[in-house]
Amino acid sequence: MSVWENWSGSVKAAPAQIVRPADEAQLQAVVKAAGKVRVVGAGHSFMPLCETDGVLLQLEDMAGEVKVAADRKTVWAPAGRSLRRLTAELWEQGLSLANQGDVNPQALAGAIGTGTHGTGAHLGSLSTFARAFRLVQADGSVVECSKTERPDLFEAARLSLGMVGVASAIQIDVVPAYRLEEKISKIPMGEAIERFDEIAAAHRHAEFFVFPYADEVMLKTLHPTEELGDPRDPSPHEDAIFQILCDAGSKAKFLIPRMQRFMTRASGEGRRVGPAYKIFPSERTVRFEEMEYELPRANGLPAIQEVIGWIRREKLPVAFPFEFRWAAADDIWLSPFNKGDGASISMHQYHRMAWRKLFADAEKIFRAHGGRPHWAKRHTLTRDEVTALYPMAEKFREVRRAADPEGKFLNPHLAELFS
Ligand SMILES: Cc1cc2nc3c(=O)[nH]c(=O)nc-3n(C[C@H](O)[C@H](O)[C@H](O)COP(=O)(O)OP(=O)(O)OC[C@H]3O[C@@H](n4cnc5c(N)ncnc54)[C@H](O)[C@@H]3O)c2cc1C
């Protein structure tokens, strides 16, 4: 028996075996022989998606090349490859991803399988980049699916939480390599609320971070530039100070509002330019637990104001900032952005502080604003709520059953919602 835990440490499991197949043939043999199977990428999900007492597969080291299509608009990439490695390899080939999230250790399949997204008024999640999948099915056979080949399996695979097969390779959209200018500035919360639509329209990517007890937000914009430059690594000092403050705040909760105002004052503004794949990701060294809700775009700013107002009124101990982003509409069966353009609100809590009740209470506010949760982040949806929130949930379950009749790829959390 092995021991496994996710990035935040909130999900622990004791898989019978952790297996790192060297190639697709080995992967097929392991899946065929196994009773229960889950795949893990970088383990960056907060929900128990990778938890298993059966076989836990890790595909990071599996053999495979990035193959660029003749028109240079798509590539086939090994599914277990980290975004960090993949985006560097794409850069070498003169290519980039159209968007990325906050960090890049995730496996390509892990990011696509959960609807991981960045920010951008007109940019969809990474799931929208997928054009085709090579999937190892429960019986060990390999199938390919795309819009034209096994279209139902493809639609399910675009955001599947790993329930319709183990992806060995994924064909994704890519764009010509580009550079970004990042600008970080502090503006009053009221101004951010008033001007976010205008700022987000003027930049390819815009977002803000705000501590619930601070009066200013940290606004971050990214926009394509031709300017050359290699970005410096982020200073480790800010995170070290934040870690100390979080530890202090977890012991003396009354200090949290003062600390947040101090952190906001102390946080640096700045500008840097560089290759897109180096500018998108940040380092996250202070661990947290996270819940994220995706809301109809017009409800995003009212919802974040309401949730912050509630935290202040109730004097609740929330140590981490909120993150506010936009993502574009898609048509993916299980995507929380499939009803229209969305706003995304991430609520974080320091990993050593209580989060369960806080998140559950805040969830009511986000739900009242028409929100649906990020599948990889903390939520309390029941099977009936999934059915009510997702018109295609039953169709997804039907395709899942056909792909995996014995439930080899299910664990208790997924069985509860999708069996
Ligand atoms: C510090 C941090 C920052 C984050 N930033 C963002 C962000 O900016 N935007 C955002 O949307 N999310 C963000 N997330 C969430 C994160 O992107 C998702 O949890 C993502 O799924 C993590 O990728 P992973 O490789 O770690 O996947 P894991 O958590 O390991 O797995 C996720 C799911 O993918 C499945 N899976 C993995 N590999 C395969 C495969 N080969 N075939 C089939 N299924 C597979 C797993 O079984 C599981 O169901 C962040 C998380 C953390 C901890």
The ligand as an SDF file (V2000), in Angstrom:
LIG
                    3D

 53 58  0  0  0  0  0  0  0  0999 V2000
   -1.8900   26.3570   -6.6530 C   0  0  0  0  0  0  0  0  0  0  0  0
   -3.0390   26.0280   -7.5700 C   0  0  0  0  0  0  0  0  0  0  0  0
   -3.3840   26.9240   -8.5890 C   0  0  0  0  0  0  0  0  0  0  0  0
   -4.4540   26.6470   -9.4370 C   0  0  0  0  0  0  0  0  0  0  0  0
   -4.7810   27.5600  -10.3970 N   0  0  0  0  0  0  0  0  0  0  0  0
   -5.8550   27.3350  -11.1960 C   0  0  0  0  0  0  0  0  0  0  0  0
   -6.2520   28.2810  -12.1850 C   0  0  0  0  0  0  0  0  0  0  0  0
   -5.6090   29.3210  -12.3770 O   0  0  0  0  0  0  0  0  0  0  0  0
   -7.3640   28.0170  -12.9170 N   0  0  0  0  0  0  0  0  0  0  0  0
   -8.1090   26.8920  -12.7220 C   0  0  0  0  0  0  0  0  0  0  0  0
   -9.1260   26.7250  -13.3800 O   0  0  0  0  0  0  0  0  0  0  0  0
   -7.7350   25.9640  -11.8160 N   0  0  0  0  0  0  0  0  0  0  0  0
   -6.6390   26.1510  -11.0710 C   0  0  0  0  0  0  0  0  0  0  0  0
   -6.2620   25.2050  -10.1590 N   0  0  0  0  0  0  0  0  0  0  0  0
   -6.9490   23.9140  -10.1700 C   0  0  0  0  0  0  0  0  0  0  0  0
   -6.1880   22.9390  -11.0750 C   0  0  0  0  0  0  0  0  0  0  0  0
   -5.8920   23.5040  -12.3250 O   0  0  0  0  0  0  0  0  0  0  0  0
   -7.0440   21.6840  -11.3120 C   0  0  0  0  0  0  0  0  0  0  0  0
   -7.2670   21.0550  -10.0810 O   0  0  0  0  0  0  0  0  0  0  0  0
   -6.3540   20.7000  -12.2670 C   0  0  0  0  0  0  0  0  0  0  0  0
   -7.1560   19.5900  -12.4440 O   0  0  0  0  0  0  0  0  0  0  0  0
   -5.0540   20.2520  -11.7180 C   0  0  0  0  0  0  0  0  0  0  0  0
   -4.3360   19.4960  -12.6680 O   0  0  0  0  0  0  0  0  0  0  0  0
   -3.5960   18.2050  -12.1550 P   0  0  0  0  0  0  0  0  0  0  0  0
   -2.7560   17.7020  -13.2590 O   0  0  0  0  0  0  0  0  0  0  0  0
   -2.9920   18.4650  -10.8470 O   0  0  0  0  0  0  0  0  0  0  0  0
   -4.8560   17.2480  -12.0230 O   0  0  0  0  0  0  0  0  0  0  0  0
   -5.2060   16.2520  -10.8350 P   0  0  0  0  0  0  0  0  0  0  0  0
   -5.7410   17.0120   -9.7000 O   0  0  0  0  0  0  0  0  0  0  0  0
   -4.0820   15.3410  -10.6300 O   0  0  0  0  0  0  0  0  0  0  0  0
   -6.4130   15.4840  -11.5650 O   0  0  0  0  0  0  0  0  0  0  0  0
   -7.5730   16.1920  -11.9640 C   0  0  0  0  0  0  0  0  0  0  0  0
   -8.5160   15.2700  -12.7130 C   0  0  0  0  0  0  0  0  0  0  0  0
   -7.9490   14.9430  -13.9800 O   0  0  0  0  0  0  0  0  0  0  0  0
   -7.9460   13.5270  -14.1420 C   0  0  0  0  0  0  0  0  0  0  0  0
   -6.8160   13.1460  -14.9690 N   0  0  0  0  0  0  0  0  0  0  0  0
   -5.5020   13.4410  -14.7830 C   0  0  0  0  0  0  0  0  0  0  0  0
   -4.7720   12.8590  -15.7550 N   0  0  0  0  0  0  0  0  0  0  0  0
   -5.6320   12.1860  -16.5500 C   0  0  0  0  0  0  0  0  0  0  0  0
   -5.4900   11.4010  -17.7330 C   0  0  0  0  0  0  0  0  0  0  0  0
   -4.2940   11.1600  -18.3090 N   0  0  0  0  0  0  0  0  0  0  0  0
   -6.6020   10.8710  -18.3020 N   0  0  0  0  0  0  0  0  0  0  0  0
   -7.8120   11.0760  -17.7530 C   0  0  0  0  0  0  0  0  0  0  0  0
   -7.9900   11.8090  -16.6290 N   0  0  0  0  0  0  0  0  0  0  0  0
   -6.9380   12.3650  -16.0630 C   0  0  0  0  0  0  0  0  0  0  0  0
   -7.8440   12.9870  -12.7150 C   0  0  0  0  0  0  0  0  0  0  0  0
   -8.2680   11.6630  -12.6370 O   0  0  0  0  0  0  0  0  0  0  0  0
   -8.7680   13.9470  -11.9860 C   0  0  0  0  0  0  0  0  0  0  0  0
  -10.0950   13.5780  -12.1460 O   0  0  0  0  0  0  0  0  0  0  0  0
   -5.1970   25.4410   -9.2880 C   0  0  0  0  0  0  0  0  0  0  0  0
   -4.8560   24.5420   -8.2720 C   0  0  0  0  0  0  0  0  0  0  0  0
   -3.7860   24.8370   -7.4110 C   0  0  0  0  0  0  0  0  0  0  0  0
   -3.4270   23.8740   -6.3150 C   0  0  0  0  0  0  0  0  0  0  0  0
  1  2  1  0
  2  3  1  0
  2 52  2  0
  3  4  2  0
  4  5  1  0
  4 50  1  0
  5  6  2  0
  6  7  1  0
  6 13  1  0
  7  8  2  0
  7  9  1  0
  9 10  1  0
 10 11  2  0
 10 12  1  0
 12 13  2  0
 13 14  1  0
 14 15  1  0
 14 50  1  0
 15 16  1  0
 16 17  1  0
 16 18  1  0
 18 19  1  0
 18 20  1  0
 20 21  1  0
 20 22  1  0
 22 23  1  0
 23 24  1  0
 24 25  2  0
 24 26  1  0
 24 27  1  0
 27 28  1  0
 28 29  2  0
 28 30  1  0
 28 31  1  0
 31 32  1  0
 32 33  1  0
 33 34  1  0
 33 48  1  0
 34 35  1  0
 35 36  1  0
 35 46  1  0
 36 37  1  0
 36 45  1  0
 37 38  2  0
 38 39  1  0
 39 40  1  0
 39 45  2  0
 40 41  1  0
 40 42  2  0
 42 43  1  0
 43 44  2  0
 44 45  1  0
 46 47  1  0
 46 48  1  0
 48 49  1  0
 50 51  2  0
 51 52  1  0
 52 53  1  0
M  END
$$$$
